C-alpha cells in the first residue's frame, strides 16, 4: 500500500495500456462494480456548476455535488477492485496484472509548471 500511496495512478491510462482500448470510468464502473455515473456526460456537470454560480440554484448545486461524489466513489471502488483481483475479463479473455503493472502502466507524466516569478 505504501507504493500506491506515493503514486498517482490514471485508471484510463492503465486500462488503455493493459487492453489497448479506450475505456472511460462509466464503462469500467458499470462492468466491474455495477455502479454508473449519475449524469450522461461530464459536460452536464459543468453546466450544473455554471447554473449554480450564475443563479444560485440550490437544486443544481445538489445535483452537481451528487455527480462529483459518485465519480469519486466510482474511481475508488474501481481502484480497489483492480488492487484486490489483479485481473479483468474482456471479450472472453482473462487479463492478469500485478500492482507494479498498475503503478507503471497508470503513470501519468507530470509536467513541471513554472510560475512567472522564476
Secondary structure, DSSP 8 states (H G I E B T S, - for coil): -HHHHT--B-HHHHHHHHHSS---HHHHIIIIIS---SSSSHHHHHHHHHHHHHH--HHHHHHHHHHHHHHHHHHHHHHHHHHHH-EEEETTEEEE--HHHHHHHTB--------TT-
